[in-house]
Amino acid sequence: MLTIAYLANLFPTAIEPYVLDEIEELRRKGVQVIAGSVRKPALNSGDSHPEIVLQPLDAIVLWRAFWLCLVRWHRISSLIRRVLFAGNEGPIRRAKALLHTWMGACYAIRLHKHQVDHIHVHHGYFGSWIAMVAARLLELPFSMTLHGSDLLLHGVYLDVKLANCASCFTISNFNRSHIVDLYPEVDPKKIKVSRLGVEVCRQADYPTCINRVREADFSLLAVGRLHATKNYGFLITACAELDASGVDFECSIAGEGPERRRLETQIRDFGLENRIALLGHVERRQMDSLYDRADVVVLTSRSEGLPLVLMEAMVRGRIVLAPSITGIPELVTPGKTGFLYEPDSLDDFLSQLLLIRSLMRSRDRSPLPHIPSAARQLDWIRHGARLQVCHNFNRKKNVKSFAEMFLSQIA
């Protein structure tokens, strides 16, 4: 039986359901998968548990790993030379890479009894260095999946990882082009596009009421961790402009994170406490009601892969507005499946919001039994958005496609 070690920085976690999906699909295809997590998962992580958890590190395993590095030094010496004498990384980054090399040896020790044939790691963060070192020490091939920030913002030692991996999967054509352009020495044939997706149900299973009474005339929703990359300060500034223009609106932001205190201060400074709500963490089973309430689901991130939140909104027939960055135009086509704005352009963001609002108002106020063509555009966009997700970002279909591609690559 083919045995694959599948490593993630944290597994399982609710914000990365695709990791569990891929593991379960490989198992359905008769593959033995040894799930691993670098960090210790939460106690309430559900029915899925990793067979291997690296942290906290065991003293005996650490000693055995150190001895393994000495005995098989010739297999990792080139990696150590790269860390110490090449590249432009700072001393702290290099020290961390040496520590992660030791952890990679710990992972190799933990894997030894499982008779693994291949190692796969999800994300290009430090877990990918750990997986690469373990593969070197065990003389195994390894592969990895790259998303967004692990490639576009924090691509640490990616030159080494891409050179050593047998294959690399990434979630968008934009990402693939970025890799090929930035790392021309890497064989482009081993860079494969494997799209993510969301659960697709019958349209009747989703709340789709659009004409309804609400407290505000115009409702915005943003979903995501309160992190600087999500650029929620931009959204709050835009809300201040809407308020100054006399627009009756509400804005809900679902998510928790380190930026919360700063955002609360910004909201108070603008006097928008009655307009903007920071909802904190929202359970997935409660998200349907938030999506149903929203006229527009907005994304203001500075960098993204292919956001699941946009897919979830679109499959529910919501109008989405997002920046024209990275792989997002592969999901959102302006005027057909949603709206895009120029990155960091507050004027363009506001003009797109006001355009959507005017189309909604013309639809609601029409005295005619038929909908005016301008307002009908929104209905076609909702329909097009749902079709886009159902055909191209269907989680079930894309996970099966990944498993087939993955197994063909490592065969």
Buried (B, 14 or more C-beta within 10 A) or exposed (E): EBBBBBBBBBBBBEEBBBBBBBBBBBBEBEBBBBBBBBBEBEEEBEEEEBBBBBEEEBEEBBEBBEEBBEEBEEBBEEBBEBBEEEBEBEEEEBEBBEEBBBBBBBBBBBBBEBEBBBBBBBBBBBBBBBBBBBBBBBEBBBBBBBBBBBBBEBBBBBBBBBEBBBBBBBBBEBBBBBBEEBBEEBEEEBBBBBBBBBBBEEEEEBBEEBEEEEEBBBBBBBBBBBBEBBBBBBBBBBBBBBBEEEBEBBBBBBBBBEBBEEBBEBBEEBEBEEBBBBBEEBEEEEBBEBBBBBBBBBBBBBBBBBBBBBBBBBBBBBBBBBBBBBBBBBBBBBEBBBBBBBBEBEEBBBEBBBEBBEBBEBBEEBEEEEBEEEBBBBBEBBBBBBBBBBEBBBBEBBBBBBBEBBBEBBE
